[in-house]
Amino acid sequence: MAGEGKCDAEKAPRVALIDYGSSNLGSVEKALEQAGAKVVRCLTPEAMDSCDAVVLPGVGSFGDCARRMKERGLTEALKEWLLADRTYLGICLGYQILFEGSEESPDQAGLGHWSGQVVKFPRHTGLKVPHMGWNQLGWKKADQIFADLPDPAHLYFVHSYFPLPNDPRIVTATSNHGLEFAAAAGQGRVRGMQFHPEKSQKIGLQILKNFVKELKGKN
């Protein structure tokens, strides 16, 4: 039996977890491992080379994320990864950074993979900002990463800003916090989600299992 376990571990897809110096990576790393991935923490572009996918989680500000990634040489490496349509999953700030820029840090550019800006929830909605807690998703188009999820599905959010994609066709799911916003987007092998799958219990784990299962199918 021990040999079988070793064989299974060797087949696990290698997922680069980007560490730009301010993310709390522990919960995302644990969730990816539980989903069946071999996680490699990446502080440099070279660490991505042997991996099957990149996951960029994010906490803190858009500007700090953009600046620290640039300082570590990760920005250009990620742009090349995205341009090649290699598998990428952005969580929260890792989703927002896919766009051109953010109101939060107008002096810092995002990766610019998708056209659009990241904006703050308006105060006039009367709802609390940040948007924090469980909220319902509305599905906009099919995506294998959301296979076998309930309809409706409730996921966990913590954010004050959200992307406004210029191309609505990339939006895979929406949610509502005083207004409807793009809770998830995907195009090719590049995906982003504003909610936190690692904090969303069984549903979030199912999303990550789907992500890893898709990687296994490509190996």
C-alpha positions as CSV (number, residue, x, y, z in Angstrom):
1,M,0.0,0.0,0.0
2,A,2.9,2.4,0.7
3,G,4.1,2.0,-2.9
4,E,0.6,3.0,-4.2
5,G,0.6,6.1,-2.1
6,K,4.0,7.1,-3.4
7,C,2.8,6.6,-6.9
8,D,-0.2,8.8,-6.4
9,A,1.9,11.5,-4.9
10,E,4.2,11.5,-7.9
11,K,1.2,12.0,-10.2
12,A,0.0,15.0,-8.3
13,P,0.1,18.2,-10.4
14,R,2.7,20.7,-9.3
15,V,1.0,24.1,-8.5
16,A,3.1,27.2,-8.1
17,L,1.8,29.3,-5.2
18,I,3.0,32.8,-5.7
19,D,4.6,34.4,-2.6
20,Y,5.2,38.1,-3.1
21,G,5.8,38.7,0.5
22,S,2.4,39.8,1.9
23,S,0.0,36.9,1.3
24,N,-1.3,34.6,4.0
25,L,-0.5,31.4,2.0
26,G,-1.1,28.8,4.6
27,S,-4.8,28.2,4.2
28,V,-4.6,28.2,0.4
29,E,-1.7,25.8,0.4
30,K,-3.5,23.4,2.7
31,A,-6.7,23.5,0.7
32,L,-4.8,22.8,-2.6
33,E,-2.9,19.9,-1.0
34,Q,-6.3,18.6,0.3
35,A,-7.6,18.8,-3.3
36,G,-4.7,16.7,-4.5
37,A,-2.0,19.1,-5.7
38,K,1.7,19.3,-4.9
39,V,2.2,22.9,-3.9
40,V,5.5,24.7,-4.6
41,R,5.9,28.1,-3.0
42,C,7.3,30.5,-5.6
43,L,9.3,33.6,-4.7
44,T,11.1,33.8,-8.0
45,P,10.1,33.3,-11.7
46,E,12.5,30.3,-12.0
47,A,10.4,28.4,-9.4
48,M,7.4,28.5,-11.8
49,D,9.2,26.6,-14.6
50,S,8.6,23.1,-13.4
51,C,5.0,23.7,-12.4
52,D,1.7,22.8,-14.2
53,A,-0.3,25.8,-12.9
54,V,0.0,29.1,-11.1
55,V,-2.2,30.1,-8.2
56,L,-2.0,33.7,-7.0
57,P,-3.9,34.4,-3.8
58,G,-3.8,37.9,-2.4
59,V,-4.4,40.0,0.7
60,G,-3.5,43.6,1.3
61,S,-3.6,46.4,-1.3
62,F,-3.5,46.2,-5.1
63,G,-0.5,48.6,-5.1
64,D,1.6,46.5,-2.6
65,C,0.9,43.4,-4.7
66,A,1.9,45.0,-8.0
67,R,5.0,46.6,-6.6
68,R,6.3,43.6,-4.7
69,M,5.7,41.3,-7.7
70,K,7.7,43.7,-9.9
71,E,10.5,43.9,-7.4
72,R,10.8,40.0,-7.4
73,G,10.7,39.8,-11.2
74,L,7.4,38.0,-11.1
75,T,5.4,40.5,-13.1
76,E,6.9,39.8,-16.5
77,A,7.1,36.1,-15.9
78,L,3.4,36.1,-15.1
79,K,2.5,38.1,-18.1
80,E,4.3,35.6,-20.3
81,W,2.6,32.7,-18.5
82,L,-0.8,34.3,-19.1
83,L,0.0,35.2,-22.7
84,A,0.8,31.5,-23.4
85,D,-2.6,30.6,-21.9
86,R,-1.0,28.4,-19.2
87,T,-3.2,27.5,-16.3
88,Y,-3.7,30.3,-13.8
89,L,-6.1,30.8,-10.9
90,G,-6.3,34.2,-9.2
91,I,-8.0,34.4,-5.8
92,C,-9.3,37.8,-4.5
93,L,-6.4,40.2,-5.2
94,G,-4.9,37.6,-7.5
95,Y,-8.1,38.0,-9.6
96,Q,-8.1,41.8,-9.5
97,I,-4.4,42.0,-10.6
98,L,-5.4,40.4,-13.9
99,F,-6.9,43.8,-14.9
100,E,-5.3,47.0,-16.0
101,G,-5.5,48.9,-12.8
102,S,-7.4,49.7,-9.6
103,E,-8.9,52.8,-7.9
104,E,-7.1,51.6,-4.8
105,S,-3.7,52.3,-6.2
106,P,-3.9,54.4,-9.4
107,D,-0.1,54.7,-9.6
108,Q,0.4,50.9,-10.0
109,A,-0.5,48.9,-13.1
110,G,-2.0,45.5,-13.0
111,L,-1.0,42.6,-15.3
112,G,-3.3,43.9,-18.0
113,H,-4.3,40.5,-19.2
114,W,-7.9,41.5,-19.2
115,S,-9.2,44.9,-20.1
116,G,-11.0,46.8,-17.3
117,Q,-10.5,48.5,-14.0
118,V,-11.0,47.5,-10.3
119,V,-13.3,49.8,-8.4
120,K,-14.6,50.3,-4.9
121,F,-18.1,49.5,-3.7
122,P,-20.0,52.8,-3.5
123,R,-21.0,53.9,0.0
124,H,-24.4,55.1,-1.2
125,T,-25.6,51.5,-1.4
126,G,-26.0,51.6,2.4
127,L,-24.3,48.3,2.8
128,K,-21.2,47.6,4.8
129,V,-17.8,47.9,3.1
130,P,-15.8,45.7,3.0
131,H,-18.2,43.1,1.7
132,M,-17.5,40.3,4.2
133,G,-19.2,37.0,4.6
134,W,-21.2,34.4,2.7
135,N,-23.0,35.5,-0.5
136,Q,-24.8,33.7,-3.4
137,L,-23.4,33.2,-6.9
138,G,-25.4,33.6,-10.1
139,W,-23.9,31.4,-12.9
140,K,-23.3,33.2,-16.2
141,K,-21.6,30.5,-18.3
142,A,-20.4,27.0,-17.9
143,D,-16.9,26.4,-16.5
144,Q,-15.5,23.0,-15.6
145,I,-14.0,24.5,-12.4
146,F,-17.6,24.9,-11.1
147,A,-18.8,21.4,-12.0
148,D,-20.9,19.6,-9.4
149,L,-21.6,22.8,-7.4
150,P,-25.1,23.5,-6.1
151,D,-27.4,26.1,-7.7
152,P,-27.5,28.4,-5.9
153,A,-24.0,28.2,-4.4
154,H,-22.8,30.4,-1.5
155,L,-19.1,31.3,-1.2
156,Y,-17.2,33.4,1.3
157,F,-16.1,37.0,0.4
158,V,-13.8,39.6,2.0
159,H,-13.2,42.6,-0.2
160,S,-13.9,46.3,-0.7
161,Y,-13.0,46.4,-4.5
162,F,-14.2,44.4,-7.4
163,P,-13.3,44.2,-11.2
164,L,-15.3,45.8,-13.9
165,P,-14.4,43.7,-17.0
166,N,-14.8,45.6,-20.3
167,D,-15.7,42.3,-22.0
168,P,-18.8,40.8,-20.2
169,R,-18.2,37.5,-22.0
170,I,-15.4,36.5,-19.6
171,V,-17.7,36.7,-16.6
172,T,-18.5,33.2,-15.3
173,A,-20.4,34.1,-12.1
174,T,-21.8,37.2,-10.4
175,S,-22.9,38.1,-6.9
176,N,-24.7,41.1,-5.4
177,H,-23.7,43.5,-2.7
178,G,-25.9,46.5,-3.4
179,L,-25.1,46.0,-7.0
180,E,-24.3,43.1,-9.2
181,F,-20.5,42.5,-9.7
182,A,-18.3,40.0,-11.5
183,A,-17.5,37.4,-8.8
184,A,-15.6,35.2,-11.2
185,A,-14.2,35.3,-14.7
186,G,-12.5,32.9,-17.0
187,Q,-11.0,32.8,-20.5
188,G,-9.0,29.9,-21.8
189,R,-7.0,28.5,-19.0
190,V,-6.9,31.7,-17.1
191,R,-9.4,32.2,-14.2
192,G,-10.0,34.5,-11.4
193,M,-12.5,34.6,-8.5
194,Q,-13.3,37.3,-6.0
195,F,-14.4,34.9,-3.3
196,H,-12.1,32.7,-1.2
197,P,-12.5,29.0,-2.0
198,E,-10.1,28.1,0.8
199,K,-12.6,29.6,3.3
200,S,-15.7,28.3,1.6
201,Q,-15.8,24.9,3.2
202,K,-17.1,22.0,1.0
203,I,-18.1,24.1,-1.9
204,G,-14.8,25.8,-2.0
205,L,-12.9,22.6,-1.7
206,Q,-14.9,21.1,-4.6
207,I,-13.8,24.1,-6.8
208,L,-10.2,23.3,-6.0
209,K,-10.7,19.6,-6.6
210,N,-12.1,20.4,-10.0
211,F,-9.1,22.7,-10.7
212,V,-6.7,19.9,-9.8
213,K,-8.7,17.2,-11.7
214,E,-8.5,19.3,-14.8
215,L,-4.7,19.6,-14.4
216,K,-4.4,15.8,-14.1
217,G,-6.3,15.4,-17.3
218,K,-3.8,17.6,-19.1
219,N,-0.7,15.8,-17.8
